[in-house]
Structures are given as C-alpha cells and as structure tokens.
Amino acid sequence: MITNNQKNNSSGKQPLFMAVALLLCCSIIISIVEKKHTEFNSSQYDNTYSNAVYAASTTTIPDDSSSAGDEVSSGSAISTGSSITGDEVRGVWISFLSYSSKGYTKQSFTNYVNTMFKKCKSKGYNTVFVHVRMFSDAMYPSKYFPWSVYSSGKAGKNPGFDPLKIMVDRAHSMNLSIHAWLNPYRISSSTTNVNSLPKNSYAYKWAKSSSKAKRRNVLKFNGGLYYNPAKSDVRNLITKGVKEIVTNYNVDGIHFDDYFYPNLGSKYRKNFDRTEYNSYVRNRKKNNRKYYGIVNWRRQNVDLLISNVYKTVKSTKKKVQFGISPAGNIDNLYLSWSYYCDVKKWMNSNKYIDYICPQIYWTFTNKTCPFKKTCLRWAKLPRNKNVKLYIGLAGYRAGLSKSQAKAVSDIGWSKSNTILKREVLYGRSTKKVSGYVLFSYADLSRKAASKEIANLKKIFK
C-alpha cells in the first residue's frame, strides 16, 4: 500500500539551550492538551472537556496535530506479542494489481487463486489479505456495491461466479486465514468523471441526485472521487458493506489500509468537506455548545466509521477480526492536512480495532524512520490488552538497485538481501509484535527480490 501521502519528515537540530528548553515546555503543554481525546460517544460528547484546559472564553476546541506523548508512561498497559512463532501471523497483501482487469471465468479464477495461495503457503505464510473493495466496488455479489472490473473485465458486470467465495474456500482448504481488504472512502483515483461509474452504484446515484445534500456524499478532489467522511449516509453504506461480507462469508477478518482522507494540502482548512464542517459549527453555536477545530472534527469522522465497523463486525460474528494498516510514520498520521487517523486512541481502547499493522517500509539505516526506532516506537504506544501489533513489511522494495534505492531515499535496500529477515527477527525480539504482513504478493515472484524473499522464508518455517 504505497500512497502519495506517505512522506518522511525530518526535524532540524536544536543547538541552543533556550531552544531545547522551549521545545520541552511545548511538549509538556501538548501532552496536556492531548488528554482531551476521549472515546467518542454522541451521548456524552458534550461533557468530555475540562474547564481547566479550555478557558471559559474559548468556544473552539483547538486542533492538536502533534504526536507528542506517544511514549508509555509509568503504569501504562501494553499488549504483549510473542517471541515464538506458533501463533505468529505471517501475512501477504494480495492487491488488486495482482488481478487481471480483463476479468476471469470461474475456472480461470479458481486456477489463479490456487496458484497464488499455494505460493504463499510454500513461502511460509499463513494469512492472506485479499483486495475485495478497491474503488467502491466488490469482488462478490453485493446489494451495496457494483461488480469490480477485476472480476468480470467490466465495472458493474456480473462475472457469473463469486470470486470471494472461491478465495475463502480455497484459503481454508489450505489452512490459510483470509482477511477481506477494503478501501472505505476511495471511489476513483484517476478520474472525476461521475459518468464513468456503474449506473447502479450509490456513488453514481448520489452524485447525480437532485438533492444537494445527497450530492455532497461524493466529493471531487485532486483528480479523484471520494465518499465524504463527514456524511452519515457514507458511514452507513460502508458499514452495511462490511456487515454483508461478515454475514455471507466465512472470512477471518476485515481489513482497512491507509487510505482515509486524501492529502488535502495547504488549503486543508477550506477544501473537501469544509461545507459540512461549517454546518457542524453553526449547529454547535446555535445550541451554545463547544465544537472541534476542523482537524479534530475530521479525526472524529474517521473514529465514528471505525467504531461503527468494529461494533458491526463483533455483533455479527464475534470471532472475526477487524484491523487497520496505517502509514508507518506516526508523526505523519497526526499532520493537519491528511489521514486524520487517531491510531493512539484506537490502540488504547477496546472499541475500535483488534489489531494495528503499521507499514514500516524502511531499512535499519533510513535517516528519518529507521526500522528499529520506528518499530520500537509503535511497540511502546499504550495499547489495550486485546489489541495486537503486526508490522507491515516492504517486499516491494526488496532488491532495489542503487539508483532505485536512492530515489526512495533509503539506500540500504541496495546493500543487503537480509533486511526483511532481520526486521522480523528484531520484531520478535521485542516480544510485543504478533505478526508480519508483506506488501505484496507480486514480490514473491519478482526476480530482483528473490534472495530477500528466500532469506525471509528461512525464518517463516
């Protein structure tokens, strides 16, 4: 899962004593302000703010885009992973890029799935994360989403068989766990032409609605189409789609990756769902209530979806897992203009997720996010005892040439073919990591990655 949003941040040196002192003071203040984050519940929303933090003259709850305070304080509970391999998740993401856009027959798809899953099994993996909703579509018959082009060769066309059922059946026949991987908000990343969408899709119907409120369910932004995270219609649609999968298929998990809000850029306060934010503020003022700044308001929009999905999964089939794979740089997740994922809240609660799988796609020598430091930082975040930590591994970077490694500012990929192996061994040594997921299936057969994959296989047996 490679995104345009996933960029490294560098911090400058602070050589002067006064600068260091100032930074320390700011960190303390930020840590205090961060305590405003509570479990969002609409019934208690109005009573979650302390007058000691928010002065009586302040009606706006300030945005907090800092990632300060992510270290474990004394007495914090951390869910313990395993240093042994018996219950270790060893997963592979099977992206839509591994499917054919020309579609399949039932037999050709079954044969392809058999080949994929046998290869995963032979390489030591025990879990597959299969893409079933990429662009507001479905790799299965759905009441809520149109057929994917990757099933039949034409968006909205029934292929005459059920790809997800085949994948679930074949996975379990090989003793593989299978998680259905969905992108919740993304409709299209390459066009804003609504007419290109299947006419029976909610995205098309909403975008063409005579109701302005319904049209706002679909947003055009930066060359793509997105469901509006601020709209309850959208949350309900996504949640119903999840319930449909969990009800009708024997999947072991539901999986979201790092595509939430797109990168909104420097005009983030004025674009995308600003209309809905303005309405929210007017309503709060009208009722003489405090209101979020736009950054935390957007985080709460995502929180609501994640909470709804989690509750739906657990009420439908309690044993089914729900997890998220965010970008690996924690600081980036708390930027003011993208993602809006409050992973710290999700991890330290029993109301959002069963596991978190940060994409730590760097080597040990990366200058901004070296693997060891980044992995340990995630491992030290306060975590509910029922929330597991998995690590996403960059199979797609294995075997890069020197020029390719320089292009991604991580030259280490060109200097070793044991990086992934050493990353897993380090994760195991922390005793806090419960699994590893490789991006992606295509790299199991990529020639340049073969040595790296072979070395990883040695410790996956």
Secondary structure, 3 states (H helix, E strand, C coil): CCCCCCCCCCCCCCCCHHHHHHHHHHHHHHHHHHCCCCCCCCCCHHHCCCCCCCCCCCCEECCCCCCCCCCCCCCCCCCCCCCCCCCCEEEEEECHHHCCCCCCCHHHHHHHHHHHHHHHHHCCCCEEEEEEECCCCECCCCCCCCECHHHHCCCCCCCCCCHHHHHHHHHHHCCCEEEEEECCCEEECCCCCHHHCCCCCHHHHHHCCCCHHHHCCEEEECCEEEECCCCHHHHHHHHHHHHHHHHHCCCCEEEECCCCECCCHHHCCCCCCHHHHHHHHHHHHHCCCCEECHHHHHHHHHHHHHHHHHHHHHHHCCCCEEEECCECCHHHHCCCCCECCCHHHHHCCCCCCCEECCECCCCCCCCCCCHHHHHHHHHCCCCCCCCEEEEEEEHHHCCCCHHHHHHCCCHHHHCCCCHHHHHHHHHHHHCCCCEEEEECHHHHCCHHHHHHHHHHHHCCC
